Structure formats: structure tokens, C-alpha cells
Amino acid sequence: MNRKAHIDLADAAVTRAERLAGDAETAAKGDARHKAEPIAAVGSLWAAIADTHTRIARLLPDTTPEA
């Protein structure tokens, strides 16, 4: 997997984590308070996945062609 692929996966994971954070906030404010903590935990896992892909991408050479 190249650097761009890891960056793309990190971007997708951040988007998912952000969505889950919003879902957890909505659950915490509504009738589904019991769901807020597990949703937030899953969001935290996606944030960690994004961080991992970002760290891997930093270690790989940039293979983007120069303009």
C-alpha cells in the first residue's frame, strides 16, 4: 500500500469518527443516552485507525509526480 492509499484511508476513518461523535452527542442529548458511550467508543477506535494510517503515511516516500 502506498502513501496516498494510507492518506485516503485516514481521511475516510476521520470522517467516520466525526460522524460517530455526532451520533454519540445526539444519543447523549436524547432518549438513547445508554447508547452514547458505546457509540463514542467506536468513534474513538476509528480516530485511532485514522492516526495509525497517518503515521504510516508519514514514513512512506511521497510518490506523487511533480507538476
Secondary structure as UniProt FT lines:
FT   HELIX           3..29
FT   TURN            31..32
FT   HELIX           33..59
//
